[in-house]
Amino acid sequence: MSDEGMCLSMHQPWASLLMSGVKKHEGRSWYTAHRGRLWIASAAKEASQEEISEVEGFYRNYYGGKVEFPRDYPVGYLLGSVDLVDVLPQEEYREKVAVEVWMLLL
């Protein structure tokens, strides 16, 4: 895997959920040609317990209750890396992926 030192900063709890494998993909409004290793850092802003509970509740529902969440959600850390293999335009992402999420909420 190539490593150009590219890093994405994410707010918690999303950053740790991505690194733990609970969150499978991330949406952005901009395109990148980058593929390969993408470092994930947690932003400095702490998530409230209410935000964490709400997001964990969503994923608990999404996975049918069988989820192992991170023990903590550290801020201002380089958490690890992922292998960025594909980027979809927002329209295509919404058609292919986001529909699954909306179906769960109905």
Biopython code that builds the backbone (N, CA, C, O; Angstrom):
import numpy as np
from Bio.PDB.StructureBuilder import StructureBuilder

atoms = [
    (1, "MET", "N", (0.850, -1.175, 0.000)),
    (1, "MET", "CA", (0.000, 0.000, 0.000)),
    (1, "MET", "C", (0.893, 1.234, 0.000)),
    (1, "MET", "O", (1.829, 1.335, 0.794)),
    (2, "SER", "N", (0.601, 2.164, -0.890)),
    (2, "SER", "CA", (1.392, 3.393, -0.945)),
    (2, "SER", "C", (1.071, 4.293, 0.244)),
    (2, "SER", "O", (-0.034, 4.243, 0.783)),
    (3, "ASP", "N", (2.032, 5.110, 0.650)),
    (3, "ASP", "CA", (1.825, 6.025, 1.770)),
    (3, "ASP", "C", (2.393, 7.389, 1.402)),
    (3, "ASP", "O", (3.605, 7.602, 1.442)),
    (4, "GLU", "N", (1.504, 8.305, 1.045)),
    (4, "GLU", "CA", (1.905, 9.663, 0.701)),
    (4, "GLU", "C", (1.735, 10.607, 1.882)),
    (4, "GLU", "O", (1.914, 11.817, 1.744)),
    (5, "GLY", "N", (1.389, 10.060, 3.042)),
    (5, "GLY", "CA", (1.218, 10.880, 4.235)),
    (5, "GLY", "C", (-0.089, 11.649, 4.272)),
    (5, "GLY", "O", (-0.217, 12.602, 5.041)),
    (6, "MET", "N", (-1.066, 11.258, 3.460)),
    (6, "MET", "CA", (-2.362, 11.933, 3.444)),
    (6, "MET", "C", (-3.123, 11.587, 4.722)),
    (6, "MET", "O", (-3.109, 10.445, 5.181)),
    (7, "CYS", "N", (-3.789, 12.602, 5.289)),
    (7, "CYS", "CA", (-4.486, 12.408, 6.554)),
    (7, "CYS", "C", (-5.847, 13.089, 6.502)),
    (7, "CYS", "O", (-5.976, 14.204, 5.996)),
    (8, "LEU", "N", (-6.855, 12.411, 7.026)),
    (8, "LEU", "CA", (-8.202, 12.956, 7.137)),
    (8, "LEU", "C", (-8.508, 13.152, 8.612)),
    (8, "LEU", "O", (-8.401, 12.214, 9.402)),
    (9, "SER", "N", (-8.882, 14.350, 8.981)),
    (9, "SER", "CA", (-9.270, 14.647, 10.356)),
    (9, "SER", "C", (-10.785, 14.514, 10.463)),
    (9, "SER", "O", (-11.526, 15.078, 9.658)),
    (10, "MET", "N", (-11.233, 13.767, 11.457)),
    (10, "MET", "CA", (-12.667, 13.521, 11.649)),
    (10, "MET", "C", (-13.053, 13.806, 13.089)),
    (10, "MET", "O", (-12.250, 13.635, 14.006)),
    (11, "HIS", "N", (-14.278, 14.238, 13.275)),
    (11, "HIS", "CA", (-14.789, 14.427, 14.629)),
    (11, "HIS", "C", (-15.097, 13.073, 15.263)),
    (11, "HIS", "O", (-15.343, 12.084, 14.573)),
    (12, "GLN", "N", (-15.078, 13.056, 16.569)),
    (12, "GLN", "CA", (-15.514, 11.884, 17.304)),
    (12, "GLN", "C", (-17.024, 11.942, 17.459)),
    (12, "GLN", "O", (-17.570, 13.043, 17.527)),
    (13, "PRO", "N", (-17.713, 10.844, 17.516)),
    (13, "PRO", "CA", (-17.215, 9.473, 17.594)),
    (13, "PRO", "C", (-16.917, 8.828, 16.243)),
    (13, "PRO", "O", (-16.492, 7.674, 16.183)),
    (14, "TRP", "N", (-17.142, 9.582, 15.151)),
    (14, "TRP", "CA", (-16.991, 9.009, 13.820)),
    (14, "TRP", "C", (-15.595, 8.463, 13.550)),
    (14, "TRP", "O", (-15.455, 7.402, 12.942)),
    (15, "ALA", "N", (-14.563, 9.172, 13.991)),
    (15, "ALA", "CA", (-13.187, 8.750, 13.712)),
    (15, "ALA", "C", (-12.891, 7.372, 14.321)),
    (15, "ALA", "O", (-12.368, 6.489, 13.641)),
    (16, "SER", "N", (-13.220, 7.197, 15.580)),
    (16, "SER", "CA", (-12.950, 5.908, 16.230)),
    (16, "SER", "C", (-13.845, 4.802, 15.691)),
    (16, "SER", "O", (-13.426, 3.647, 15.613)),
    (17, "LEU", "N", (-15.066, 5.143, 15.320)),
    (17, "LEU", "CA", (-15.952, 4.128, 14.747)),
    (17, "LEU", "C", (-15.443, 3.657, 13.393)),
    (17, "LEU", "O", (-15.570, 2.480, 13.057)),
    (18, "LEU", "N", (-14.866, 4.572, 12.613)),
    (18, "LEU", "CA", (-14.265, 4.174, 11.337)),
    (18, "LEU", "C", (-13.065, 3.267, 11.587)),
    (18, "LEU", "O", (-12.920, 2.233, 10.934)),
    (19, "MET", "N", (-12.213, 3.645, 12.521)),
    (19, "MET", "CA", (-11.015, 2.853, 12.795)),
    (19, "MET", "C", (-11.339, 1.485, 13.394)),
    (19, "MET", "O", (-10.592, 0.529, 13.184)),
    (20, "SER", "N", (-12.425, 1.381, 14.125)),
    (20, "SER", "CA", (-12.794, 0.094, 14.735)),
    (20, "SER", "C", (-13.563, -0.808, 13.772)),
    (20, "SER", "O", (-13.815, -1.973, 14.081)),
    (21, "GLY", "N", (-13.941, -0.275, 12.600)),
    (21, "GLY", "CA", (-14.662, -1.078, 11.618)),
    (21, "GLY", "C", (-16.171, -1.005, 11.751)),
    (21, "GLY", "O", (-16.886, -1.602, 10.946)),
    (22, "VAL", "N", (-16.666, -0.294, 12.738)),
    (22, "VAL", "CA", (-18.116, -0.140, 12.886)),
    (22, "VAL", "C", (-18.643, 0.703, 11.735)),
    (22, "VAL", "O", (-19.637, 0.344, 11.104)),
    (23, "LYS", "N", (-17.990, 1.809, 11.462)),
    (23, "LYS", "CA", (-18.335, 2.691, 10.344)),
    (23, "LYS", "C", (-17.544, 2.195, 9.139)),
    (23, "LYS", "O", (-16.321, 2.070, 9.209)),
    (24, "LYS", "N", (-18.226, 1.915, 8.044)),
    (24, "LYS", "CA", (-17.585, 1.279, 6.884)),
    (24, "LYS", "C", (-17.155, 2.249, 5.793)),
    (24, "LYS", "O", (-16.286, 1.917, 4.987)),
    (25, "HIS", "N", (-17.743, 3.434, 5.750)),
    (25, "HIS", "CA", (-17.381, 4.392, 4.714)),
    (25, "HIS", "C", (-17.632, 5.796, 5.221)),
    (25, "HIS", "O", (-18.324, 6.003, 6.218)),
    (26, "GLU", "N", (-17.053, 6.760, 4.514)),
    (26, "GLU", "CA", (-17.137, 8.162, 4.915)),
    (26, "GLU", "C", (-17.512, 8.988, 3.696)),
    (26, "GLU", "O", (-16.980, 8.775, 2.607)),
    (27, "GLY", "N", (-18.423, 9.926, 3.879)),
    (27, "GLY", "CA", (-18.851, 10.790, 2.789)),
    (27, "GLY", "C", (-18.260, 12.186, 2.919)),
    (27, "GLY", "O", (-18.175, 12.734, 4.018)),
    (28, "ARG", "N", (-17.859, 12.748, 1.809)),
    (28, "ARG", "CA", (-17.330, 14.115, 1.740)),
    (28, "ARG", "C", (-17.920, 14.799, 0.520)),
    (28, "ARG", "O", (-18.359, 14.136, -0.420)),
    (29, "SER", "N", (-17.931, 16.114, 0.534)),
    (29, "SER", "CA", (-18.485, 16.862, -0.599)),
    (29, "SER", "C", (-17.448, 17.087, -1.694)),
    (29, "SER", "O", (-17.794, 17.589, -2.764)),
    (30, "TRP", "N", (-16.200, 16.735, -1.462)),
    (30, "TRP", "CA", (-15.140, 16.966, -2.435)),
    (30, "TRP", "C", (-14.533, 15.643, -2.897)),
    (30, "TRP", "O", (-14.569, 14.634, -2.192)),
    (31, "TYR", "N", (-13.983, 15.685, -4.089)),
    (31, "TYR", "CA", (-13.358, 14.510, -4.694)),
    (31, "TYR", "C", (-11.872, 14.465, -4.347)),
    (31, "TYR", "O", (-11.244, 15.504, -4.144)),
    (32, "THR", "N", (-11.324, 13.278, -4.283)),
    (32, "THR", "CA", (-9.877, 13.113, -4.180)),
    (32, "THR", "C", (-9.438, 12.015, -5.143)),
    (32, "THR", "O", (-10.119, 11.002, -5.300)),
    (33, "ALA", "N", (-8.309, 12.226, -5.775)),
    (33, "ALA", "CA", (-7.724, 11.202, -6.640)),
    (33, "ALA", "C", (-6.870, 10.230, -5.826)),
    (33, "ALA", "O", (-6.378, 9.235, -6.359)),
    (34, "HIS", "N", (-6.696, 10.519, -4.546)),
    (34, "HIS", "CA", (-5.844, 9.692, -3.691)),
    (34, "HIS", "C", (-6.421, 8.292, -3.537)),
    (34, "HIS", "O", (-7.624, 8.123, -3.338)),
    (35, "ARG", "N", (-5.555, 7.296, -3.631)),
    (35, "ARG", "CA", (-5.881, 5.908, -3.308)),
    (35, "ARG", "C", (-4.716, 5.373, -2.501)),
    (35, "ARG", "O", (-3.577, 5.807, -2.677)),
    (36, "GLY", "N", (-4.997, 4.435, -1.620)),
    (36, "GLY", "CA", (-3.938, 3.876, -0.792)),
    (36, "GLY", "C", (-4.121, 4.276, 0.663)),
    (36, "GLY", "O", (-5.230, 4.569, 1.108)),
    (37, "ARG", "N", (-3.016, 4.282, 1.392)),
    (37, "ARG", "CA", (-3.088, 4.570, 2.829)),
    (37, "ARG", "C", (-3.583, 5.992, 3.079)),
    (37, "ARG", "O", (-3.083, 6.959, 2.504)),
    (38, "LEU", "N", (-4.583, 6.086, 3.954)),
    (38, "LEU", "CA", (-5.121, 7.366, 4.386)),
    (38, "LEU", "C", (-5.132, 7.339, 5.908)),
    (38, "LEU", "O", (-5.834, 6.537, 6.523)),
    (39, "TRP", "N", (-4.355, 8.215, 6.495)),
    (39, "TRP", "CA", (-4.282, 8.287, 7.946)),
    (39, "TRP", "C", (-5.537, 8.959, 8.482)),
    (39, "TRP", "O", (-6.067, 9.885, 7.868)),
    (40, "ILE", "N", (-6.006, 8.488, 9.628)),
    (40, "ILE", "CA", (-7.207, 9.037, 10.262)),
    (40, "ILE", "C", (-6.812, 9.646, 11.601)),
    (40, "ILE", "O", (-6.237, 8.982, 12.464)),
    (41, "ALA", "N", (-7.136, 10.927, 11.749)),
    (41, "ALA", "CA", (-6.865, 11.638, 13.001)),
    (41, "ALA", "C", (-8.191, 12.104, 13.591)),
    (41, "ALA", "O", (-9.123, 12.446, 12.863)),
    (42, "SER", "N", (-8.260, 12.111, 14.900)),
    (42, "SER", "CA", (-9.453, 12.649, 15.554)),
    (42, "SER", "C", (-9.251, 14.136, 15.796)),
    (42, "SER", "O", (-8.188, 14.566, 16.244)),
    (43, "ALA", "N", (-10.279, 14.914, 15.497)),
    (43, "ALA", "CA", (-10.225, 16.358, 15.718)),
    (43, "ALA", "C", (-10.182, 16.656, 17.214)),
    (43, "ALA", "O", (-10.397, 15.768, 18.040)),
    (44, "ALA", "N", (-9.905, 17.904, 17.549)),
    (44, "ALA", "CA", (-9.742, 18.300, 18.958)),
    (44, "ALA", "C", (-11.063, 18.438, 19.705)),
    (44, "ALA", "O", (-11.080, 18.446, 20.936)),
    (45, "LYS", "N", (-12.168, 18.546, 18.975)),
    (45, "LYS", "CA", (-13.473, 18.739, 19.620)),
    (45, "LYS", "C", (-13.974, 17.430, 20.230)),
    (45, "LYS", "O", (-14.057, 16.409, 19.548)),
    (46, "GLU", "N", (-14.305, 17.474, 21.518)),
    (46, "GLU", "CA", (-14.853, 16.294, 22.185)),
    (46, "GLU", "C", (-16.325, 16.122, 21.859)),
    (46, "GLU", "O", (-17.067, 17.100, 21.759)),
    (47, "ALA", "N", (-16.743, 14.884, 21.693)),
    (47, "ALA", "CA", (-18.156, 14.575, 21.473)),
    (47, "ALA", "C", (-18.847, 14.505, 22.828)),
    (47, "ALA", "O", (-18.266, 14.041, 23.809)),
    (48, "SER", "N", (-20.077, 14.965, 22.874)),
    (48, "SER", "CA", (-20.846, 14.860, 24.116)),
    (48, "SER", "C", (-21.306, 13.417, 24.291)),
    (48, "SER", "O", (-21.361, 12.656, 23.325)),
    (49, "GLN", "N", (-21.631, 13.050, 25.502)),
    (49, "GLN", "CA", (-22.124, 11.697, 25.764)),
    (49, "GLN", "C", (-23.430, 11.471, 25.011)),
    (49, "GLN", "O", (-23.720, 10.355, 24.579)),
    (50, "GLU", "N", (-24.212, 12.529, 24.856)),
    (50, "GLU", "CA", (-25.469, 12.431, 24.101)),
    (50, "GLU", "C", (-25.197, 12.089, 22.635)),
    (50, "GLU", "O", (-25.867, 11.230, 22.064)),
    (51, "GLU", "N", (-24.211, 12.763, 22.023)),
    (51, "GLU", "CA", (-23.848, 12.471, 20.631)),
    (51, "GLU", "C", (-23.367, 11.031, 20.484)),
    (51, "GLU", "O", (-23.766, 10.327, 19.557)),
    (52, "ILE", "N", (-22.515, 10.605, 21.398)),
    (52, "ILE", "CA", (-21.986, 9.235, 21.355)),
    (52, "ILE", "C", (-23.112, 8.227, 21.484)),
    (52, "ILE", "O", (-23.171, 7.262, 20.721)),
    (53, "SER", "N", (-24.002, 8.436, 22.435)),
    (53, "SER", "CA", (-25.127, 7.507, 22.642)),
    (53, "SER", "C", (-26.025, 7.434, 21.419)),
    (53, "SER", "O", (-26.483, 6.354, 21.045)),
    (54, "GLU", "N", (-26.280, 8.582, 20.793)),
    (54, "GLU", "CA", (-27.135, 8.618, 19.609)),
    (54, "GLU", "C", (-26.504, 7.841, 18.450)),
    (54, "GLU", "O", (-27.179, 7.054, 17.786)),
    (55, "VAL", "N", (-25.219, 8.065, 18.213)),
    (55, "VAL", "CA", (-24.533, 7.384, 17.112)),
    (55, "VAL", "C", (-24.401, 5.887, 17.405)),
    (55, "VAL", "O", (-24.612, 5.064, 16.514)),
    (56, "GLU", "N", (-24.056, 5.531, 18.631)),
    (56, "GLU", "CA", (-23.968, 4.109, 18.979)),
    (56, "GLU", "C", (-25.333, 3.442, 18.841)),
    (56, "GLU", "O", (-25.422, 2.293, 18.408)),
    (57, "GLY", "N", (-26.393, 4.154, 19.207)),
    (57, "GLY", "CA", (-27.746, 3.609, 19.045)),
    (57, "GLY", "C", (-28.074, 3.340, 17.589)),
    (57, "GLY", "O", (-28.682, 2.321, 17.260)),
    (58, "PHE", "N", (-27.670, 4.261, 16.711)),
    (58, "PHE", "CA", (-27.894, 4.052, 15.283)),
    (58, "PHE", "C", (-27.201, 2.777, 14.817)),
    (58, "PHE", "O", (-27.823, 1.942, 14.159)),
    (59, "TYR", "N", (-25.913, 2.615, 15.153)),
    (59, "TYR", "CA", (-25.167, 1.441, 14.691)),
    (59, "TYR", "C", (-25.643, 0.162, 15.361)),
    (59, "TYR", "O", (-25.592, -0.904, 14.747)),
    (60, "ARG", "N", (-26.100, 0.238, 16.591)),
    (60, "ARG", "CA", (-26.661, -0.927, 17.260)),
    (60, "ARG", "C", (-27.889, -1.407, 16.480)),
    (60, "ARG", "O", (-28.069, -2.606, 16.266)),
    (61, "ASN", "N", (-28.725, -0.461, 16.059)),
    (61, "ASN", "CA", (-29.906, -0.776, 15.263)),
    (61, "ASN", "C", (-29.499, -1.291, 13.878)),
    (61, "ASN", "O", (-30.072, -2.263, 13.385)),
    (62, "TYR", "N", (-28.527, -0.653, 13.262)),
    (62, "TYR", "CA", (-28.061, -1.023, 11.922)),
    (62, "TYR", "C", (-27.548, -2.461, 11.883)),
    (62, "TYR", "O", (-27.836, -3.202, 10.943)),
    (63, "TYR", "N", (-26.791, -2.850, 12.904)),
    (63, "TYR", "CA", (-26.201, -4.189, 12.950)),
    (63, "TYR", "C", (-27.026, -5.186, 13.748)),
    (63, "TYR", "O", (-26.575, -6.309, 13.976)),
    (64, "GLY", "N", (-28.208, -4.809, 14.172)),
    (64, "GLY", "CA", (-29.065, -5.741, 14.906)),
    (64, "GLY", "C", (-28.582, -6.024, 16.313)),
    (64, "GLY", "O", (-28.800, -7.117, 16.836)),
    (65, "GLY", "N", (-27.927, -5.053, 16.933)),
    (65, "GLY", "CA", (-27.520, -5.183, 18.330)),
    (65, "GLY", "C", (-26.159, -5.802, 18.560)),
    (65, "GLY", "O", (-25.667, -5.775, 19.688)),
    (66, "LYS", "N", (-25.535, -6.355, 17.545)),
    (66, "LYS", "CA", (-24.252, -7.049, 17.720)),
    (66, "LYS", "C", (-23.089, -6.160, 17.297)),
    (66, "LYS", "O", (-22.539, -6.317, 16.207)),
    (67, "VAL", "N", (-22.720, -5.225, 18.169)),
    (67, "VAL", "CA", (-21.660, -4.271, 17.848)),
    (67, "VAL", "C", (-20.719, -4.136, 19.034)),
    (67, "VAL", "O", (-21.162, -4.012, 20.176)),
    (68, "GLU", "N", (-19.432, -4.159, 18.761)),
    (68, "GLU", "CA", (-18.445, -3.882, 19.801)),
    (68, "GLU", "C", (-17.899, -2.483, 19.556)),
    (68, "GLU", "O", (-17.137, -2.253, 18.617)),
    (69, "PHE", "N", (-18.304, -1.546, 20.424)),
    (69, "PHE", "CA", (-17.904, -0.150, 20.278)),
    (69, "PHE", "C", (-16.563, 0.088, 20.955)),
    (69, "PHE", "O", (-16.181, -0.642, 21.870)),
    (70, "PRO", "N", (-15.853, 1.114, 20.499)),
    (70, "PRO", "CA", (-14.604, 1.489, 21.181)),
    (70, "PRO", "C", (-14.882, 1.841, 22.646)),
    (70, "PRO", "O", (-15.965, 2.321, 22.984)),
    (71, "ARG", "N", (-13.899, 1.599, 23.501)),
    (71, "ARG", "CA", (-14.053, 1.945, 24.925)),
    (71, "ARG", "C", (-14.048, 3.444, 25.162)),
    (71, "ARG", "O", (-14.728, 3.950, 26.054)),
    (72, "ASP", "N", (-13.264, 4.152, 24.344)),
    (72, "ASP", "CA", (-13.207, 5.604, 24.492)),
    (72, "ASP", "C", (-13.065, 6.244, 23.118)),
    (72, "ASP", "O", (-12.826, 5.567, 22.118)),
    (73, "TYR", "N", (-13.216, 7.554, 23.095)),
    (73, "TYR", "CA", (-13.169, 8.317, 21.865)),
    (73, "TYR", "C", (-12.177, 9.465, 22.050)),
    (73, "TYR", "O", (-12.583, 10.600, 22.302)),
    (74, "PRO", "N", (-10.878, 9.176, 21.926)),
    (74, "PRO", "CA", (-9.856, 10.196, 22.185)),
    (74, "PRO", "C", (-9.867, 11.303, 21.131)),
    (74, "PRO", "O", (-10.162, 11.060, 19.961)),
    (75, "VAL", "N", (-9.545, 12.500, 21.557)),
    (75, "VAL", "CA", (-9.497, 13.641, 20.637)),
    (75, "VAL", "C", (-8.056, 14.103, 20.462)),
    (75, "VAL", "O", (-7.227, 13.963, 21.361)),
    (76, "GLY", "N", (-7.776, 14.657, 19.283)),
    (76, "GLY", "CA", (-6.445, 15.170, 18.991)),
    (76, "GLY", "C", (-5.388, 14.098, 18.818)),
    (76, "GLY", "O", (-4.227, 14.314, 19.165)),
    (77, "TYR", "N", (-5.773, 12.933, 18.282)),
    (77, "TYR", "CA", (-4.845, 11.811, 18.118)),
    (77, "TYR", "C", (-4.823, 11.325, 16.680)),
    (77, "TYR", "O", (-5.812, 11.428, 15.954)),
    (78, "LEU", "N", (-3.679, 10.795, 16.285)),
    (78, "LEU", "CA", (-3.579, 10.039, 15.050)),
    (78, "LEU", "C", (-4.001, 8.623, 15.419)),
    (78, "LEU", "O", (-3.295, 7.939, 16.160)),
    (79, "LEU", "N", (-5.137, 8.182, 14.915)),
    (79, "LEU", "CA", (-5.727, 6.910, 15.353)),
    (79, "LEU", "C", (-5.236, 5.700, 14.573)),
    (79, "LEU", "O", (-5.227, 4.587, 15.100)),
    (80, "GLY", "N", (-4.833, 5.901, 13.342)),
    (80, "GLY", "CA", (-4.403, 4.777, 12.520)),
    (80, "GLY", "C", (-4.633, 5.105, 11.061)),
    (80, "GLY", "O", (-4.766, 6.272, 10.690)),
    (81, "SER", "N", (-4.681, 4.078, 10.236)),
    (81, "SER", "CA", (-4.868, 4.303, 8.801)),
    (81, "SER", "C", (-5.861, 3.313, 8.221)),
    (81, "SER", "O", (-6.126, 2.250, 8.784)),
    (82, "VAL", "N", (-6.400, 3.701, 7.076)),
    (82, "VAL", "CA", (-7.293, 2.843, 6.300)),
    (82, "VAL", "C", (-6.731, 2.776, 4.885)),
    (82, "VAL", "O", (-5.862, 3.566, 4.517)),
    (83, "ASP", "N", (-7.224, 1.844, 4.109)),
    (83, "ASP", "CA", (-6.829, 1.723, 2.709)),
    (83, "ASP", "C", (-7.966, 2.279, 1.862)),
    (83, "ASP", "O", (-9.006, 1.636, 1.710)),
    (84, "LEU", "N", (-7.769, 3.462, 1.315)),
    (84, "LEU", "CA", (-8.784, 4.096, 0.474)),
    (84, "LEU", "C", (-8.740, 3.451, -0.900)),
    (84, "LEU", "O", (-7.763, 3.604, -1.633)),
    (85, "VAL", "N", (-9.796, 2.730, -1.251)),
    (85, "VAL", "CA", (-9.799, 1.975, -2.501)),
    (85, "VAL", "C", (-10.715, 2.562, -3.568)),
    (85, "VAL", "O", (-10.541, 2.270, -4.751)),
    (86, "ASP", "N", (-11.690, 3.386, -3.176)),
    (86, "ASP", "CA", (-12.619, 3.921, -4.163)),
    (86, "ASP", "C", (-13.242, 5.207, -3.640)),
    (86, "ASP", "O", (-13.340, 5.424, -2.432)),
    (87, "VAL", "N", (-13.656, 6.046, -4.566)),
    (87, "VAL", "CA", (-14.358, 7.281, -4.256)),
    (87, "VAL", "C", (-15.547, 7.367, -5.202)),
    (87, "VAL", "O", (-15.397, 7.231, -6.416)),
    (88, "LEU", "N", (-16.726, 7.595, -4.637)),
    (88, "LEU", "CA", (-17.933, 7.722, -5.441)),
    (88, "LEU", "C", (-18.419, 9.163, -5.448)),
    (88, "LEU", "O", (-18.317, 9.847, -4.430)),
    (89, "PRO", "N", (-18.945, 9.642, -6.571)),
    (89, "PRO", "CA", (-19.613, 10.939, -6.551)),
    (89, "PRO", "C", (-20.799, 10.866, -5.582)),
    (89, "PRO", "O", (-21.383, 9.797, -5.404)),
    (90, "GLN", "N", (-21.154, 11.982, -4.961)),
    (90, "GLN", "CA", (-22.220, 11.979, -3.958)),
    (90, "GLN", "C", (-23.516, 11.381, -4.487)),
    (90, "GLN", "O", (-24.180, 10.617, -3.786)),
    (91, "GLU", "N", (-23.873, 11.718, -5.703)),
    (91, "GLU", "CA", (-25.116, 11.208, -6.279)),
    (91, "GLU", "C", (-25.109, 9.673, -6.314)),
    (91, "GLU", "O", (-26.079, 9.031, -5.912)),
    (92, "GLU", "N", (-24.015, 9.101, -6.795)),
    (92, "GLU", "CA", (-23.903, 7.642, -6.880)),
    (92, "GLU", "C", (-23.870, 7.018, -5.490)),
    (92, "GLU", "O", (-24.467, 5.966, -5.264)),
    (93, "TYR", "N", (-23.175, 7.664, -4.562)),
    (93, "TYR", "CA", (-23.127, 7.177, -3.187)),
    (93, "TYR", "C", (-24.533, 7.113, -2.598)),
    (93, "TYR", "O", (-24.919, 6.114, -1.990)),
    (94, "ARG", "N", (-25.285, 8.179, -2.784)),
    (94, "ARG", "CA", (-26.650, 8.218, -2.246)),
    (94, "ARG", "C", (-27.497, 7.096, -2.835)),
    (94, "ARG", "O", (-28.272, 6.461, -2.120)),
    (95, "GLU", "N", (-27.356, 6.851, -4.121)),
    (95, "GLU", "CA", (-28.133, 5.802, -4.777)),
    (95, "GLU", "C", (-27.745, 4.410, -4.290)),
    (95, "GLU", "O", (-28.615, 3.564, -4.082)),
    (96, "LYS", "N", (-26.455, 4.166, -4.107)),
    (96, "LYS", "CA", (-25.972, 2.821, -3.782)),
    (96, "LYS", "C", (-25.923, 2.524, -2.287)),
    (96, "LYS", "O", (-26.225, 1.407, -1.868)),
    (97, "VAL", "N", (-25.548, 3.506, -1.485)),
    (97, "VAL", "CA", (-25.260, 3.231, -0.080)),
    (97, "VAL", "C", (-26.274, 3.855, 0.867)),
    (97, "VAL", "O", (-26.799, 3.174, 1.748)),
    (98, "ALA", "N", (-26.549, 5.114, 0.699)),
    (98, "ALA", "CA", (-27.393, 5.820, 1.657)),
    (98, "ALA", "C", (-28.815, 5.277, 1.690)),
    (98, "ALA", "O", (-29.485, 5.407, 2.714)),
    (99, "VAL", "N", (-29.294, 4.680, 0.621)),
    (99, "VAL", "CA", (-30.637, 4.099, 0.606)),
    (99, "VAL", "C", (-30.770, 3.034, 1.689)),
    (99, "VAL", "O", (-31.824, 2.916, 2.315)),
    (100, "GLU", "N", (-29.706, 2.256, 1.915)),
    (100, "GLU", "CA", (-29.730, 1.232, 2.967)),
    (100, "GLU", "C", (-30.007, 1.853, 4.329)),
    (100, "GLU", "O", (-30.770, 1.307, 5.126)),
    (101, "VAL", "N", (-29.389, 2.986, 4.588)),
    (101, "VAL", "CA", (-29.549, 3.661, 5.865)),
    (101, "VAL", "C", (-30.971, 4.153, 6.029)),
    (101, "VAL", "O", (-31.574, 3.966, 7.086)),
    (102, "TRP", "N", (-31.515, 4.777, 5.002)),
    (102, "TRP", "CA", (-32.884, 5.291, 5.085)),
    (102, "TRP", "C", (-33.883, 4.155, 5.284)),
    (102, "TRP", "O", (-34.872, 4.327, 5.997)),
    (103, "MET", "N", (-33.645, 3.011, 4.673)),
    (103, "MET", "CA", (-34.538, 1.882, 4.843)),
    (103, "MET", "C", (-34.582, 1.436, 6.305)),
    (103, "MET", "O", (-35.629, 1.018, 6.799)),
    (104, "LEU", "N", (-33.466, 1.524, 6.980)),
    (104, "LEU", "CA", (-33.416, 1.154, 8.390)),
    (104, "LEU", "C", (-34.212, 2.115, 9.261)),
    (104, "LEU", "O", (-34.776, 1.723, 10.282)),
    (105, "LEU", "N", (-34.252, 3.359, 8.853)),
    (105, "LEU", "CA", (-34.921, 4.381, 9.669)),
    (105, "LEU", "C", (-36.433, 4.357, 9.500)),
    (105, "LEU", "O", (-37.146, 4.940, 10.316)),
    (106, "LEU", "N", (-36.937, 3.703, 8.470)),
    (106, "LEU", "CA", (-38.394, 3.661, 8.242)),
    (106, "LEU", "C", (-39.090, 2.706, 9.170)),
    (106, "LEU", "O", (-40.311, 2.559, 9.102)),
]
sb = StructureBuilder()
sb.init_structure("model")
sb.init_model(0)
sb.init_chain("A")
sb.init_seg("    ")
for serial, (resi, resn, name, xyz) in enumerate(atoms, 1):
    if name == "N":
        sb.init_residue(resn, " ", resi, " ")
    sb.init_atom(name, np.array(xyz, "f"), 0.0, 1.0, " ", f" {name:<3s}", serial, name[0])
structure = sb.get_structure()
